[in-house]
Amino acid sequence: MTAIRTDHPVAVIGAGPVGLAAAAHLLERGLEPLVLEAGPSVGAAVRKWGHVRLFSTWRYNLDPASVRLLERHGWEAPRPTALPYGAQIVEDYLEPLAATPELAGRIRTGHRVLAVTRKDRDRGSSLGRDQAPFLLRVQRPDGAVAEVLARAVIDASGTWEHRAPLGTSGLPALGEEDATAAALVTAPLADVTAGGFGGRRTLVVGGGHSAANSVLALTQLSRTHPGTEVVWAVRAAAPARAYGGGSADELPARGQLGTRLQTMVESGAVRLVTGFRTERLETIDGQRLRVHAADGRTLEVDRLIPATGFRPDLSILSEVRLDLDPAVDAPRRLGPLIDPDFHSCGTVEPHGAAVLAHPEKDFYVAGMKSYGRAPTFLMATGYEQVRSIAAALAGDAPAAEAVELELPATGVCSGIGSDGSADEAALAGACCSTPEPTPVSIGFPTGLRHGRATEGAGT
Ligand SMILES: Cc1cc2nc3c(=O)[nH]c(=O)nc-3n(C[C@H](O)[C@H](O)[C@H](O)COP(=O)(O)OP(=O)(O)OC[C@H]3O[C@@H](n4cnc5c(N)ncnc54)[C@H](O)[C@@H]3O)c2cc1C
């Protein structure tokens, strides 16, 4: 049977910010990366929300190993305090990074990974499993299917392609597929300036940052397009979670997002509907939607923008031995640290290869996908994950264990559950209320909390 050879690469699935960072860290460790990207170019998922402005400044959006690589080729970092749009992340950072001579030949765009397994072994085969190379089945740009062998795999394929359904029981609402096929339900974070929303009534469903972005973009559009109406529906009894930490948020742009949203609701520019649990979508003449809630209420709208979050695609990993948290689909040890029902403030201990490991040796899920269904991932978290993973794959256990993570706090230190309800017991024992742990080490500028990361309130 085939055994792992030293010339087998480490396969990285996805050329988003975290996949490319993984490649940069692997190169620094003398390991050979091979990045397989489904899209036509790097940063394909970020490109889809290129019109959205990030709430974290450049300082938090750059991976240190990637910056070291770029600077060797004369790249100048953007102003650290500037807030980029998604498109700028791709054009000013990911594309130059992918074009460096070190990475250019190691990235295959238009290559979609269809499945990951071990050569000559299915998931049930244990004997000699760790010595067998990984086998990735890959669809190439011409449609042909090829197989690639790898010594290790880092799955950084994100979650963008798999939005969570509108139905509140985890399944699509009745009629959701038909309404989506009729383009009455749009893509998440649809660019409302691209046409189809002016002078119409649009319903945004969801209670996180994506919803806030869409609602605010629509209110902006209504200034130039009379008759544009914005309806915003949340499952929660109150939108406290979406309003966020305001001025207490250490990422001011993130705090302002919620504050602006609140202002728009209070001014009447946005009609807020709370406690709305979508049950059924009825298409009227192929032109409009009647959205039925479980309690009998209905909303009639022209368009619906879903902002209900994302899910990881685990189907490509069905032959890999995973150990996942049953609630959030994150690695079992990470799940309880990020489960939004118990960690509304998003606090998470620094974590690297040890926490991200699965029973499948040398296999890791990193980046947005590592958080499974939890919505609070930040790029900086992923950069630290892949630094630690690369160290582990290189056999540098001390460096893999010395996780260095420091992120700005949201200012949302309350027991607000994922359904948006405030729970007094949770408020008393909210994760942010625990004493500050001893700093682990410092990866970002001072003035921010150390040793644990407090992350976004969700996409
Ligand atoms: C609207 C929005 C705003 C955000 N704002 C911020 C912010 O301000 N700050 C912050 O830190 N984070 C933010 N995030 C969260 C997160 O950091 C980003 O989503 C980030 O892009 C995640 O990086 P990633 O590399 O893990 O995944 P992605 O950027 O999603 O990249 C995954 C890549 O894998 C590819 N791929 C998918 N499936 C396959 C396959 N089967 N085979 C091969 N390739 C595949 C995709 O095409 C994609 O290019 C935001 C997210 C969203 C959606």
The ligand as a Gaussian input file, in Angstrom:
#p B3LYP/6-31G(d) Opt

LIG

0 1
 C      -19.941000      39.917000       5.309000
 C      -18.837000      39.438000       6.203000
 C      -18.085000      40.363000       6.876000
 C      -17.031000      39.956000       7.686000
 N      -16.300000      40.909000       8.333000
 C      -15.241000      40.525000       9.064000
 C      -14.408000      41.515000       9.691000
 O      -14.651000      42.738000       9.627000
 N      -13.331000      41.087000      10.381000
 C      -13.004000      39.744000      10.488000
 O      -11.993000      39.442000      11.096000
 N      -13.800000      38.800000       9.957000
 C      -14.893000      39.154000       9.234000
 N      -15.696000      38.189000       8.670000
 C      -15.521000      36.760000       9.046000
 C      -14.347000      35.999000       8.387000
 O      -13.116000      36.466000       8.879000
 C      -14.347000      36.035000       6.875000
 O      -15.473000      35.339000       6.400000
 C      -13.107000      35.396000       6.227000
 O      -13.202000      35.543000       4.844000
 C      -12.915000      33.921000       6.588000
 O      -11.747000      33.456000       5.938000
 P      -11.550000      31.934000       5.515000
 O      -10.262000      31.903000       4.746000
 O      -11.688000      31.068000       6.689000
 O      -12.773000      31.576000       4.542000
 P      -13.248000      32.199000       3.164000
 O      -12.818000      33.614000       3.030000
 O      -14.680000      31.899000       3.057000
 O      -12.433000      31.372000       2.076000
 C      -12.713000      30.020000       1.788000
 C      -12.277000      29.712000       0.367000
 O      -12.461000      28.312000       0.116000
 C      -13.000000      28.118000      -1.178000
 N      -13.708000      26.843000      -1.202000
 C      -14.930000      26.543000      -0.657000
 N      -15.211000      25.231000      -0.861000
 C      -14.163000      24.696000      -1.515000
 C      -13.856000      23.382000      -1.986000
 N      -14.692000      22.363000      -1.804000
 N      -12.685000      23.181000      -2.642000
 C      -11.809000      24.208000      -2.821000
 N      -12.041000      25.476000      -2.396000
 C      -13.202000      25.701000      -1.733000
 C      -13.900000      29.341000      -1.383000
 O      -14.099000      29.588000      -2.754000
 C      -13.110000      30.447000      -0.684000
 O      -12.240000      31.131000      -1.561000
 C      -16.750000      38.576000       7.845000
 C      -17.521000      37.637000       7.153000
 C      -18.558000      38.057000       6.339000
 C      -19.385000      37.021000       5.607000

